Amino acid sequence: MKKKIEKLAENLADFHPVFHKAFSFKPPEEVMKYCLTIPHLVLFGMLKNSQPKLSEVAQYLSVSPAMVTHIVDDLERKKLIRRISGGKDRRVKRLALTAEGKKLIMRLRENKISQISRLMEKLAPRDLKTFMKAITDIMDIFSSYGNNKNDQAGSEQ
C-alpha cells in the first residue's frame, strides 16, 4: 500500500505543473489595473465567505502579521477591503470586502468559469463525464480534509 501511495504522490507532484499550465488564466483587463499578487487573490478567496481576523489570515497564508498588515493596507488603499470591528472587543479587527471588492471577485470568477468552459468544450463527452466524476470525488474527499487534527500534513500518528 505504501508503494501505491508513494506512486500517487509522485503522479500528483508531476500533475501540478500540467494542471497549472492548463488552468492558468489571463485576468480581465479591468482587473489588471489593481496589480494584484497571489497573496491578494488568496486573501480574496478567504473573504468571499468569511470575515477573518488578521491573525487568521497570517496563519492561513503562512506569513508574518507584519506582511498581512502590508497586504491589507495595500488592498484598503485600492478600496477593495476594509477593516471592521470584531464585535465585543473593539481592538480585534476583522476584514471584509467592500462593494468594489465583491464586484472584482465576481468578475474574476466569471472570467475563470468562462475560460474553464472553453477548455472543457475541447473534451469528448465521455472524457468530460469522467473528468466531472473525478473532480466531484476529489472535492468531496478534500473538502473534509483538515477538519480533523490528525489530517494535518506532518502530524504524528
C-alpha positions as CSV (number, residue, x, y, z in Angstrom):
1,M,0.0,0.0,0.0
2,K,2.8,2.4,0.9
3,K,4.3,2.0,-2.7
4,K,0.9,2.8,-4.2
5,I,0.7,5.9,-2.1
6,E,4.2,7.0,-3.0
7,K,3.5,6.5,-6.7
8,L,0.3,8.5,-6.4
9,A,2.3,11.3,-4.6
10,E,4.8,11.2,-7.5
11,N,2.0,11.5,-10.0
12,L,0.3,14.4,-8.2
13,A,3.7,16.2,-7.9
14,D,4.1,15.8,-11.7
15,F,0.5,16.7,-12.3
16,H,0.7,20.1,-10.6
17,P,2.7,21.9,-13.4
18,V,0.5,20.4,-16.0
19,F,-2.7,21.4,-14.2
20,H,-1.2,24.9,-13.5
21,K,-0.4,25.4,-17.2
22,A,-3.8,24.2,-18.4
23,F,-5.7,26.3,-15.8
24,S,-3.6,29.5,-15.7
25,F,-5.9,32.3,-16.7
26,K,-5.4,35.7,-18.0
27,P,-7.3,38.1,-15.8
28,P,-9.7,40.6,-17.5
29,E,-8.2,44.0,-18.3
30,E,-10.2,45.8,-15.7
31,V,-8.6,43.6,-13.0
32,M,-5.1,44.2,-14.2
33,K,-5.3,47.8,-13.0
34,Y,-5.2,46.7,-9.4
35,C,-1.8,45.0,-9.7
36,L,-2.9,42.0,-7.6
37,T,-0.5,39.4,-6.3
38,I,-1.1,35.8,-5.4
39,P,-1.4,36.7,-1.7
40,H,-4.0,39.3,-2.6
41,L,-6.0,36.7,-4.5
42,V,-5.7,34.1,-1.8
43,L,-7.0,36.7,0.7
44,F,-9.9,37.4,-1.6
45,G,-10.7,33.7,-1.5
46,M,-10.8,33.8,2.3
47,L,-13.0,36.9,2.3
48,K,-15.5,35.5,-0.2
49,N,-17.2,33.5,2.6
50,S,-15.9,34.9,5.9
51,Q,-14.6,37.9,7.8
52,P,-11.3,36.6,9.2
53,K,-9.1,38.3,11.8
54,L,-5.7,39.5,10.7
55,S,-4.1,36.7,12.8
56,E,-6.2,34.1,11.0
57,V,-5.0,35.5,7.6
58,A,-1.4,35.3,8.7
59,Q,-1.8,31.7,9.8
60,Y,-3.6,30.7,6.6
61,L,-1.1,32.4,4.3
62,S,1.9,31.2,6.5
63,V,3.3,34.8,6.7
64,S,4.0,37.2,9.5
65,P,1.4,39.5,10.9
66,A,3.5,42.4,9.5
67,M,3.2,41.0,6.0
68,V,-0.6,40.7,6.4
69,T,-0.7,44.3,7.5
70,H,1.2,45.3,4.4
71,I,-1.2,43.2,2.1
72,V,-4.3,44.6,3.9
73,D,-3.1,48.2,3.8
74,D,-2.5,47.8,0.0
75,L,-6.0,46.4,-0.6
76,E,-7.5,49.1,1.6
77,R,-5.8,51.8,-0.4
78,K,-7.3,50.2,-3.5
79,K,-10.7,50.3,-1.8
80,L,-11.2,46.5,-2.2
81,I,-11.4,45.5,1.5
82,R,-11.9,47.2,4.8
83,R,-11.2,46.6,8.5
84,I,-14.2,46.2,10.7
85,S,-14.6,45.8,14.5
86,G,-14.6,42.3,15.8
87,G,-17.7,42.5,17.9
88,K,-17.4,42.9,21.7
89,D,-13.6,43.5,21.7
90,R,-13.2,46.6,19.5
91,R,-9.4,46.0,19.4
92,V,-10.0,42.9,17.3
93,K,-10.2,43.8,13.6
94,R,-11.8,41.6,11.0
95,L,-11.6,42.0,7.3
96,A,-14.4,42.4,4.9
97,L,-14.8,43.0,1.2
98,T,-16.1,46.4,0.0
99,A,-18.7,46.6,-2.7
100,E,-15.9,47.2,-5.2
101,G,-14.1,44.1,-3.9
102,K,-17.2,42.0,-4.2
103,K,-17.6,43.1,-7.8
104,L,-14.0,42.3,-8.5
105,I,-14.3,38.8,-7.1
106,M,-17.4,38.2,-9.1
107,R,-15.7,39.4,-12.3
108,L,-12.6,37.1,-11.6
109,R,-14.9,34.2,-11.0
110,E,-16.9,34.8,-14.2
111,N,-13.7,35.1,-16.2
112,K,-12.3,31.9,-14.7
113,I,-15.6,30.0,-15.4
114,S,-15.6,31.2,-19.0
115,Q,-12.0,30.2,-19.6
116,I,-12.6,26.8,-18.0
117,S,-15.7,26.2,-20.1
118,R,-13.8,26.9,-23.3
119,L,-11.1,24.4,-22.2
120,M,-13.7,21.8,-21.2
121,E,-15.5,22.1,-24.6
122,K,-12.5,20.5,-26.2
123,L,-13.1,17.3,-24.3
124,A,-15.0,14.4,-25.8
125,P,-18.4,13.8,-24.0
126,R,-17.1,10.5,-22.4
127,D,-13.9,12.3,-21.1
128,L,-15.9,15.2,-19.8
129,K,-18.1,12.8,-17.8
130,T,-15.1,11.0,-16.4
131,F,-13.4,14.3,-15.6
132,M,-16.5,15.7,-13.8
133,K,-16.9,12.5,-11.7
134,A,-13.2,12.6,-10.7
135,I,-13.3,16.3,-9.8
136,T,-16.6,15.8,-7.8
137,D,-15.0,12.8,-5.9
138,I,-11.8,14.8,-5.2
139,M,-13.7,17.8,-4.0
140,D,-15.8,15.6,-1.7
141,I,-12.6,13.9,-0.3
142,F,-10.6,17.1,0.2
143,S,-13.4,19.3,1.5
144,S,-13.4,17.3,4.7
145,Y,-9.6,17.2,4.9
146,G,-8.1,19.3,7.6
147,N,-11.2,19.3,9.7
148,N,-9.6,16.7,11.9
149,K,-6.4,17.4,13.8
150,N,-5.0,14.0,12.6
151,D,-5.5,15.1,9.0
152,Q,-2.8,17.8,9.2
153,A,0.2,17.2,7.0
154,G,3.2,16.1,9.1
155,S,1.1,15.2,12.1
156,E,2.4,12.4,14.3
157,Q,0.1,9.4,14.4
